[in-house]
């Protein structure tokens, strides 16, 4: 059975008008983008219109899209940008923990 890509689960990233990113998942990407664009999406995007779809990944099962959403939500801005720009080779380096700067001076 062929499945309509419109109704396939997706993880997606929106760029908001303030330059921030919103990461979500849905079973119907077209409908969800319309909701975000008209102010009926998430509260976060409602106050940051207009929004632009900058990245989407399609999954076979909705739980896979949701797991990916939660993973990407935990990422830094730099790592999200690398994903959006399809710079997969940069992702491992951006995953490394950075040592916090010490405020201690001698």
N, C-alpha and C positions, 0 to 999 in steps of 0.2 A: 504494500500500500504506500503510495506517495503521500508525503505530508507537506502541507502548505508551509513554506518558510515563514510566512507572516505569523503563524501560530506556533512556531517553534520557541522553546525557552531561550532567552537571551540574558546575558550580563551586558550592561551598557554603561557608558560614561558620558555625562553631559557636561559641557562647559557653560557655566552660568555667566550672566552679564558682569559680575564683579570679578571674573577670572577664576573663581573657585570651581572645583569639580564635584559632581554628584554621581555616586555609583549606585546602580540599582539592578534589579533583575525582574523579569516579567515573562509571561507566557505569550503575550501579544505585543510586540515591540511597537508596531504602528499605532495601536490604540493608546499605549502608555505614553508615547511621545506627544500625541495629541493632548492627553491629559496634562502633561507637564507644560506644554506650550500655552494652554488656555487657563492656567492657574488652578487646575483641579488635580495636579499631581501632588507630590510631597510638599509639606510645609516649607522645607528648605528651599526648593526651587521656586515656590510661589512668590517669594520676596526677592527673587534674583532673576526675573525675566528680562529679556528673552534668554532661552537656553538653546544650545546647539548640540546635536549628537556628534561626538568626536570619536567614539569607539564602540564597537559591539562585537560580541562573540556569541555564536549559536551553539546550543547544546541539545543533546538528545532528550535529556530528562531535566525537569524543573529543579530537582534537588542539586544537580550539578551546577546550574546557573546560579542558584542561591549560594552554594558553597564558594563559588568563584567571587561572587559579589562580596561576601564577608571577608575573603582573603584580600581583595583589592582595596576594600575600605580601610584595612589596617596598614596600607602602604603609605609611604611618604609621597609628597607631591612630585618630587623628582622621579621616583619610580613609576608613578602613574603616567607622567609625561613620556617616559621611555616606552611604556606599553602602548600609549596612544600613537607614538611615532614609530612603533613596530621595531624598536631597537632591543630585541630579545637578548642580544649578547651583553647588553649593559645591565640587565636585571640582577644577575648574581652579585656584581660589585656594589650595586645600590642596596642590596640586602644586608650587607655586612654592617654589623653594629659599629657605630662611631663612638670613640671614647669621649666622654663629656669633657668639656673644657674646664680646667681647674680655675677657680677664682682665687686660689691661694697664691700670694706673691711673697717673694723673699725680700 
